[in-house]
Amino acid sequence: MVWDTKDFRRRYSVFSTYDIGDVFCVSYSSALQTLYLGAQNTSIQWYDLKEKDSRPSPKSESHPYYRADRFFDSTGPGGVRNPRQVLPVEVEPTPKARQFTKGSQSLEIDKNNICQFAHYGYVYCMLLARDIISGQVDKEVLISGGGDGVIKIWSLDADHGGRIHELCKLENERDEGCSVLSIALDGTILYSGLLDGEVNVWDLETRQLVRSLHAHRDDVLTLTVGGGFLFSGGVFGFFNKFNRQHERISRRKAHDGRILASAFSSHNNRPILVTGGNDNNVAVWDVRDCLGSPASDKKTTHDQLLESLRHFVHFHTVSSDAKHKEDCRRGASWLRTLFSKLGAVTEMLPTDDNRNPVVFAKFRGNPETSSRRKKILFYGHYDVIAADNDKKSWKIGDPFMMEGIDGDLYGRGTSDNKGPVVAAAHAVGELNLQQRLEADIIFLIEGEEECGSRGFAEAVKQNRKLIGDVDWILVANSYWLDDIVPCLTYGLRGVIHATVQVESTQPDLHSGVDGSSGLDEPLKDLVVLLSKLTGPEPARIAIPGFADPILPLTTKEGRLYEDIVRHVTNSNPEFSNPDRLAEDLKKKWREPSLTIHRFHTSGPENSTIIPRLAKANLSLRIVPNQEADAISDALKNFLYSSFDELGTQNQIHVTIDHKGDPWLGDINNQIFQTLEHAIMQVWNTPFDLSKRSRSIGDGNGKAAPSHRRPSSSSKPSPATSSSLASGGSSSSGVEDRALSSLEARSNYPMKPLYIREGGSIPAIRFLEKEFDAPAAQLPCGQASDGAHLDDEKIRLLNLYKSKDIFKRVFRELPRKPDAKH
């Protein structure tokens, strides 16, 4: 029915040639004077009202009232039609029949004005828009949503009675088959309400999904935009109100039933919201706050980043403790929701043995370049090391409640690795909103990194098709060399964790009663065996052929160490011997090492027991060109053969608990060069050295006194992350020279130091091999961040700068001509 809104008289009765079921939606183009309707039979139909007087009047029998309904008017048992029979055309219409056409002109839609199967499902909603599609300047388009979960955009042909032609469609891979029940438009931003309570936010200029909001617990039946707010109504009669940041700011019960329709308008310059429900009520709401958004709702991108990190840190995602298994799942679910809100297609990838899942998120770049879009994979982790404050060792009360103190953000995971993950996610989200995302950005965020990435490799291999091909891999899970100069990490050592167990057939014995030179004691055998792993020099590992694959130091890499030593000795007076410092760093970064972590024995903990069982946990850090599999086999063979030489009656068992390959990147490839350029652009302002000065002195320009007892050994202590971060204790004269040197360097963009690390992230080399793509590591935090320690933190400035670097890299790297170099 078409009504005149001035006198509320019915003007036209429009019907289709075919039985179309229910009419779910109607739109009218005043420019074309054409009515469009979406039907239950999946069609979109239209009628050009300019032709109403030139077209022949429809025959009476063609009106829907005179047609037999295929279901209700079919013959029942005995051939009887009930509840009514089809009236002969010559019979005068009953009063009920006349009410469908009384006071109106009957108009029949032409067979040529029907688009059959416009959607593969009911056509639930439609609206008209102008100037939202490139190439359709000052032209109206029709937007429709259907039961197939697809949004379609149609051009309107003014020369052929408003005929529609499909221009494009918007499909969210995550919501395939999830019916689009309602749509609303705000400029070039399209909102779509779905089954199960979700609202998708689309940018029509780039045809990208920007965000996904969980608006209701039920189906979203109506959406309305007005006054800078989004209003949504659902099955249970509640409507929600969202601000520009897509935060829900109010929720209200509007109807005792479904909210079927809503509209935003004004009366006497007063904004109102009108809702209609199936409780036979129309409600008018005073929404005068829509005259201007409250200042408290205006959050900067930095505010949003901090809020996300605060929420993320709150989850106790400790992967090493089974009691936090549900916390890990909740943290992963929260992270997936964040990615969805920022516009990504997400999945939760299960791992073997029901370990913590991997969060997969994919941000799609410009749809027009889908066939040639580059792809960047960002790897990180959401699990953290255990933390508590039972001994009051943290500056903050609860390690999982992030607090800011003097420009630093304290909390477990702020630096390792939740801060960098959230910064990267928001960087992509901002590019999405700014319509500047040209590449596909893929996130793989695992929940078992702190436990050796259990199940990660298998999950990636099982979902290889979903993840797709990758051009570059970016990791941000490390720290600067000190607290002053940004760095890029190009190498990591690999790791092999092993358990060596020696066991006797005897029970635990008393050393006074049973101790004898003829008794083979498991703990003594274990100590003797482990001593054979090193040669006369403790630094040399005695496994045959162990050092053969180690790569020699090249001239180019030697110059990188010269840059590092020059900076450290100028800024850190404790390291006055550059040659010694260079050797320390090389030993930590590019030479293998052996560590015995702990011993375990059976029996009571007293000094008289001869334990029947003794075992030790040890690790080998290996370097590039050494293969973890080969070294693991060599370690086991060496331990077994050396144990046989002892001639003991005890038994040995060697277990490889975890292993990961080392990694060495190419600093001359595109991703490293892009990162270097981005760092120099972002860190292009003079560094604030005041905090550095306080860490060296006592606040009065004097060196802080040392309370350490001098060592009796003449051997100097090696450079550690702690000493590099703290600056040690030194005279104020040396300190002033260091600060002056740094201030001179800060007058121009700071080039990052290229460093290696002694730690291990096995996933990097695995991902390089799996995707045949180069990786790079961007350290976000400082050496003083204290990851894995009490008072873990990240400097607020580093968090903001890291997000800016990510944005530049995600935007600039895809423009490189050849992705595999």
N, C-alpha and C positions, 0 to 999 in steps of 0.2 A: 504494500500500500504506500502511496505517496501523499503526504499531508501538507496542507498549507499552514505554516506556523503562525500566520497572522490571525486567521479565524478558526484554525484547527478543523478545517473541512477536508474531507478526503477528495483528492483530485484524480488520482489514477490508481487503477488496479492492474499491476503488471504480473504476468505469469508466463511460464515457459511452455514450449511446445511439448516437452517431455515431462514425465514424472521424475522430479529431481529430489524428492524427499524434503527434509527441512532446509530452510534458508538460514545459514548461520551468521552471515555478515553482509552489509550493504555499504557502498560508497557512492558518492555522487560528485561528478566533475561539473562544476558550474561553467567552466571555460568551454567544455565540449557539450554541455547539457546532456550528459550521458550517465545513466544509472548502471552500476556494476553490482553484481551479487555473487556470493560464494555459496555453494550448495553441498548437500550431503552426498550427492552422487559424484563428487570429486570435480565438478565442472565450475568454471567461471563464465557467467553469461552477462550480457549487457543490452541496454535499450537506449537508442538515441532519441530523446524526447523531441528533437527538432522534426522528426519524421512522423510524429503521432497523428497528424492530420492528413498527411499524404499517403499513408499506408492504409490498405483496406481494413475495415473493422473485422475483428476475429469472429469466427462462427461460434454460436452459442455452445455447441457441443464440445468445443475445444477447451472451455473453461474447466479448471481442475475439479470444480464441484460436480460436474456432470460425468467425470471419469470414474470408472470402477477402480477402487484401490486393489492392488494386486494381492494384498494380504487380507485386509479387513472385509473386502467385498467378494472374496473368492467363495465358491460354493462349498458348503459344509456337508455333513452327512445327509443323504437324501436329496442333494441338489438344491438345498435352500440357501438363499443369500440373506445374511443377517449381519448388521442391524438394519441396513436399508438396501433397496434396489436402485439401479441406475434409472433415473427419470427419462422418459422419452423427451426428445427435444421439443416436440410440439406441446407438451404439457406446460402450463403456466408455472414459473418458478415459485416455490414456497417462500414464505417470509424469511426463513433461515437462509435460503439460497440467495435471495435478493440482498441480504445484508453484506454479502461479499463484494457487491458492485454498486450498491445504492449511492447516488450522488457522486459517482466517479466514472471515469472513462476507462473501459477495459482495453488493455494493451498486451499484445502477444509478442514475445521475443521471437525474432526470426531464427530459423534453423542455422543460418550462417553466422549468427552472433553468439555462438556457443563454442567455448574451448573445452572440449571433453578431456578428462584426465589432466586437468591443470596441475593437480597434485596426486600423488598416489596415496590418498587418504582424504578425509573430509576437509573442505576448505573452511577453516574456523574463523579466520580474521583477515581483514584487508584495510588499507588506507591509501590515500593519494598524497603524493609529495611532489615538490618542484625543486629543480636545481640541485639535485643531490648526486647525480651520475655524470661522470665525465662524458662529454659528447652529447649530452641532453640538456644544453643550456636553455633556460627559460621554457622548459617543457615538463609537463606533468608525467609522472610515472605511477603505476599501480604496484603496491607492495602487498603480497599475500602470504599467509602462513597456513600450513596444512598439517594433517595428521601423520604425514610422512617425516615430520621433523625438519622440513626444508622451508626456507623463506625464499620466495621468488620475486624478482623485480621485472615488471612488464612495461614496455613502451606502449603509448596510446596513439593510434593512427587517426588523426583528425579528418583525413580525407576519406576514410572508409568507416564512418560511423563509430569511431572510437575503438576499432578492433585492437586487440592486444597481441603483442609479440614478446616472447621471453628474451630479456636482456642478459640476466645472470641469476645466480642463486647463491644463497649463503647456507653452508652446511657445517655444522659442528660435529666433527667426527666422534666426539665423546658422547653426543646426544642423538646418535643415529636412531631413528624410529621414535624419538620422544616428541610427541605432538606439540606443535606451536599453537597455543590456544588464544593468545592475545599479543598485540603489538602496539607500540606507541613511539612517536618520533619527537626528538628534540634536536632541531637543526639537522646535522648529518649523523647524529647518534640515534640508532634504532634499538629499542628495548623489545625483547620477545619473552613472553611468559610461557612456561612449559609445564608439562605434567610434573608432579612430585615437588613442586614449589620453587623451581629455579627460574631466575631471570637472567637472560644473556644480554650483554651490552655489545652492540656491533658498531663499528665505524664504517659508514657506507661509502666514504671516499676511498678508503683502501680495501673495503670489504673484509676487514679483519675482526675477529672476536677480541674485544678489549678486556672484558671482565665477565665473570659469572657470579651472580649473587644467589645465595640460598635465602630466599625471601619468605617462604611459607613452608609449612609441613604438609601442605595439600596443593592441589592444582592451582595455578595462577590464571584466573578466568578473565581478569580485566586489568589494564594498565592505563595510566593517565599521567601526562607531564604538564606541570604548570608552576609558575612562580619560582623556578629553579629547583623544584622538587619532583621526585617520582613517587607516584601513588600506585600501590598494587593491591588487588582484592582477590580473595580465594574462596574455596569451597565452604569453609567453616564460618564465613561471615566476618572475618577480620580484614581490615585494610592496614597496610604498612606505609610509612612515609620515609623516603630516603633523601639525603642531601646530595650535594654535587660530588662529594667524595664517595658516594654510594654506601654511606653508613646509615643504618636504620636509626632514626631518631625518635620514632613514636610508633605505637601499635594500638589499634582500637577496635572494639567489637562494634560493627556497623549494622549487621542484620542477623536475624535468627534463621539463617539459611545461607544459600549461595549468594555471593555478590556477582551479579550477571553483567553489570554495566557501570561505568563511571565517566564523569566529565568534569573538567576544570573550567570555571568561568568567573565572571565578576558581576556584582550587583551594587550599584551606587558606589563604584570605585572600591568595592570590598570583595576580595577574592573568596570564592566559595568552591567547594567540592560537592558534587552531586553523585550519589550512589543509588543503584536500584538492585533489589534482591528478589529471590523467589518467595519471600515472605509477604509479597504484595505491598511492599513499602518502598517509597522513594525518600531518601534522607538527604538533607542539605546541611553541609558542614561549614562552619566558620574556620577558615584557614588564613587568618589575617597575617600570621607570621610569614606567609609567602611573599609579602611585600618586600622583604629583604632578608637575605640569609643571615643568621646570627654570626657574629664575628668568631664565636667559639668553634663554629663548624669549618672555618677556613684553615685548613692544615697545609703547611708547606710540604714539599716532597721530602725534606729532611725530617719533618715531624712524622710522616708516615713511615719512613725507614726506621726511625727510633722505636715507634710503636710496634712495628712488626718484630724487631729484634727483642724487645722486652717480652712480648708474648712468647716468642720462640725459646728464649732462655728459660722461661718458667717451666718448661717440660723437662722432667728428670730423665732424659734419654740416655741412660747409662747402660750400654750394651753388655757390659761385663757382669751385670748382676741380674739374675733371673727375676728378682722381685720388681724390677723396673720394666719388665717386658711390656706391660700394658701402657706404661708411660711412653715407651719408645713408639708404640703403635699410635698413641694419641698425638705425639709430636709429628710423626710422619703424616698423619691425616691432616693436621693443622697446616703443615707445609704444602701439601697437595692443594688444600683449599686456597692458600695464598697464591700459588701459581695460577689456579683457575681464575681467581679474582683479577689477576693481572693480565689475563687473556690467553693463557696456555691451554692446550689440550693435555690432559693428565691421565696417568695410569699408575696403579700401585703394582709393582712387579714382585711377585713372591719369590722367596729364596728357599733353597733346600733345607730340610730339617726344621722348617718353620722358624727360620731366623728372621730378623727384622727385615721388612721389605725395602726395596729400592723405589724411591719416588722418581717417576719419569714425567717430565714436562716438556712440551714442544710449543714454542712460539713460532708461528708461521709468518714469514715475511710477505712482501708485496705479491699478491696473487697473480699479477700480470707477468711475473718473472718466475713462475713456479718451475718451469722446465730447466732453468739455469741458475736457480738460487743456490748460493753457497750455504754450507751448514757448519756451525760451530757447536762443539760439544763441551759443556761445562761440567766438570766432575767435582763433587764435594761430599761431605758427610754430615749427618745430623746427630750422630751419637757422640757422647762426651765421656771423659774420664770421671769416675766417681768423685764426689765432693761432699763434705759436711763441715759444720762449724762447731762441732762439739768441744773443741779445744780453744774456741774463740781466736782462731788463727787467721780469719778473714777480716778485712776492714768493714765488710758489710755483714748484716745479720744472717742472711740466707744466701748461699752461693747461687741459688736458682731464682733470686729476685734481683734483677739487674738494677744497679744504682750508679749514678754519675758522681764522681768526686774529682774536682780539679781538672776537668777536661778529659778524664778517663772513664770508660764504662766498665765497671767491675761485674763479674758474673761468670759462672762456668759456661764455656762455649762461646763467649763473646768474641774471642780471637780464633779459637780452634773448635769448630769451623763455621759456627752459626752466623757470625758477623759477616764474613766474606760471602757466604751463600745468600743471605738476605740482601746484601748490597748488590750482588750480581742480578738477583731476581728483580729488584726495583729498577735497576738500570735498563733492563729489557722492557719492563712495564712502562717506563717513561718514554722510551723510543716508540713503543706501540701507540701511546697516546699522542705523541708528536708526529705520528705517521712517517717515521724515519727508519723503520726496521726493514732492511733490505734482504737480510739473510734469515734462514731458519736457525733459531737458537734452541738447542736441546740440552736439558738438564738431566743428569743422572746423579741423584743424591742418595748415598747408601747409608745404612744404619748399623754397619758392623766394622767400620774402619778401625776403631780402637781395639778390635779383637782380631785383626788380621784380615779384614774384608771377607769374612766367612760367607760363602754363597754368592758373592758379588759376580765373579766371573761366569758362573753357571747361569745366573739370572740374565746377564747381558747376552750370552750366547743363545739362550732359549728365546729371547725377545729381539733377536737381531733384525728381523724383518720390520718390526714395529719401529725400532730406533732408526733404521735406514743407514745410508752412507754418511760419512763425516769427512769434512775437509781439514778441520783443525781441532785440537783438543786444548782446552784452557783449564788450568788448575790454580787454585788460590788457597794453599794449605801450608804456608810457611811464613817466615819472618825475616825482617831486615837483619843485616849483620850487626848493626848497632841501633841507636835510637835517632839517627840523624839523616842518613842518606837512603833513599829508596833503592831497592835491589831487584834484580831478576835472577831467578834460580834456573840454572841450566843443567844441573846434575844432582842425582841422589844415589846413595848407596843402596844396595839390595840387602836382604836380611834372611837369615836362616835361624829359626828357633828350634832347639833340640832338647830332649830330655835323655840323660844317660843314667841308667839304673843298674846297680850291682846288688845281687841278692844271694843270701846263703840258704842252705837247706836247714841250718840250725835255727832255733828260736832266738829271741833276744836273750843275751847272756850278761852275767855280772863280771866286770873286769877283774875283780879280786878273786873270785871263785874259779872262773874259767879262762881268764886271760893267759895266753901262752904264745911263745914265739912260733909254735907250730900251728896256730890257729889262723886261718885266712879270714881276716876281718873285712867285710864289704866296704866300710868307709875308707879304710887305708887303701884298699885296691882302687877305689874310685879316685882318691887324691893322687895316687901314683899315676893312674891312667891319664887324668886330666893334665898332669904336669908334662906329659909327652906331647901335648898339642903345640907347645911352643918350644923353640930351640934355646940355645944359650942366651940369645937376646929375646926378652919377653915379647917384643913387638913382632918377632918373626914367627909365622905359623908354620909348623913342621909337616903339614900334610903334603905328600909328594906332588909336585906339579901345581901346587896351589897358586903360586904367584906368576906362573907362566903367562896367563892371558892378560895380565895387567898392562894397560896402554902406557907408553912413555909420555912425559910432559912435552907438548909441542911448544914452539916458539910463540905462537899466537896466544895459547892459554897462559904461558908464562907472563905475557904482558898484562893479562887480566889480574894476575896476582900482584903485579907491580902497582896497578891502580888501587887495589884494595889496601896494600901495605902503606902506600903513600897517604891515603885518606886516614887510615886507622892511627898511624903514628903521629899525624898532625893533630888529630882530634882527641886522641886518647893518650895522655902522657905516660901511662903505665907501660905502654909497649914502645920502648925506646929503641929496641933492637929489631930492625926490619927483617933481617935474615931469619932470626929466630921466629918471628911472627909468621913469615911465609912458610917455614917448615911446619909449624904447628897446624896451620890451616890445611896444608897438603896432606898431613897425616890424618886429619879428621875427615877430609872430603874425598881424597882420591886414593887412599890406601885402605886395605881391609883391616879389620880388627876382630879380636876375640874377647868376649866378656863372659865370665862365670857369674851368674846373677845370684844364685842361692843354693843352699844344700837342704835336703830333707832327710830325716832318719826316722826309723821306727822306734817304738818303745817309749818309756817315760822320759821326760826331759830332766835328767840329772846326770851328773858327771861320772857315774859308775857303770853306765850301760854300754855294752857292745851291741850296737844295732844289727839286726839280721838283714836290714835293707837300708841302702843309702842311694839317694839319687840327687842329681844336680841339673839345674836349668842353665843352659848356656845359649849364646847367640854368636853368630858370625855375621859381621857386616862385610858385604862383598861390593866390588866396584865394577863400573862398566867394562864389558867384555868378559866378565865372569858370569857363567850361567848358574842359576840357583839349582837346577836339577843336577847338573854335573858336580857341583861342589857338595851337594847333599850326599850324593852317592860316595864321593871321595871321603867325606867325613865319616860316614858309617863304616866304610871299608877300613879306614885307618884305625878307628877305635876298636873294631872287632879284632883286627890283626895284632894291634898293640896289646890288647887284653889277653890274647892267646899266649903272648910272650911272657906274661906274668906267671904262668904256670899255676894259677890259683884254682881252687875247687869251686869257687863261686860262679854264678851265672851273670851275664850281661845282656841288657836289652837297650837298644838305641831307637828312639822315636823322633821323627821329624815332625814337630808340631805345626810349623808354619814356615813358608818360604815365599820370597818375592824377588823378582829380578831387579837389578839396578837400572838406572835410566840416565841417559846422556843426550841432551838436546843440542840442536844446531843453532847457535846464536845469530847466524847470518840469514836464517830463513825469514819468511814473511811475518810469521806471528811474533817472533821476538823483536823484529825491527818495528812492527806496528806498536807493540807494547812499549818499546823504548821511546818512540815518538810521543805516545800518549802520556807517558810519565813526565816527559820533559814539558809537555804542554800544560798538564794539570798542576805539577809541582813547580810552577814558574814564578812563585813569589818567594821572597826571602824567608828563610826558616826562622821560627821562633826559638832562639837558643836560651831563653831565660830559664826554662825548665831544666835544660841540660846543665846550666851553670849551677843551679841549686843542687843537682845530684852530685856534683863534684865537690862543691864547697859547703860551708855551714851557714850560708846566708849572709856572712859578713865579708865575703871576698877572700876568706882564709880557707886553707885546706882542712877538711875534716880530719880530726886526729884518728890514728889507727890504733885499735886495741887488740890486734892480732899478735899472737906470740910468734916470734921469728922461727923459721924452720932451721933445723940443724943441717939440712942438706943444702948443698950449693946448687942443686939442680933447679932451674927456674920453673915456675908453674906454667903450664900451657895456657893458651888463650881459650877462654870459654865464653859461652853466650852471656853468662852473668857478668864476667869482667868486662866484656865489650860493651854491655849495656850500662853498667854502673859508672864506668870511667875510672874506677879505682880511687886511690888517694894520691894526691900530688901537690906540689907547691903551686901557689897562685900564679907565679910567673910563667910556668909551663902551661897552666890552664889558660891564661890570657893569650898566649901564642896560639893555642889550639883554636880558641874561639875566634880570634882574628882571622885565622886561615879560613875557617868555615864561613865567616861573614863575607870574606872576599869572594868565595865561590858562589854564595847565594845571590850575587848581583846578576847572574845569568842563569838560564834554565839548567837545572841540575840533571846531569846525565846519570842514569842508575848504574850501580855497581853490579857486575855480573859475578855471581857467586855459585858455589856448589854447597851441598849440605851433607852431613854425615848420617842423617836420618833416612827413613825409608817410607815410600808410598808405593807399594807394589802395583796398585791399580793403574798407575800412569803407563808403565811399560806394557802392561796387559792391553790397555786401550789402544796404545800405538800399534801393537801387533794385530789386534782384532779388527781395527778400522783402517789400517794402512794409512795413518795420518800422523803428522808431527804434533808434538805436545810442547807446551811452555808453562812455566810456573810463575805466577805473580804473587810475591809475598805482600800481604796487606798490613800485617802488624809489625811492631818493633821488637827488638831483641829482649826488651824488658817486659813483654806481655805476660810471661809466666804461664804459658800453656801447660796444662797437666799439673800445675802447682797451685797452692793457695794464692788467693788474690789475683787470679787470672783477669786480664783486662785487655781492652783495646782503646787506643786513643781516639776520641771522637773525630778529630781532624783526619786521621787515617781512614776511618770508616767512610766519611764523606768523600775524600779524595779517591778512595778505591772505587766507589760507585761511579764517579766521573770518569775514571780510567776505563772501567768496564764499558761505559756508554760509548766512549770513543773507539774502543777496539771492536765492539759489536757493530758499530756503524762503518768503520773505515776498513777493517780487514776483508770483508766480502768484496770490496772493490778491487782487490788485487787480481791480476790477470790469470795466475796459475795457482790453484789451491794446493797442489801437492809439493810445494817447495817452500 
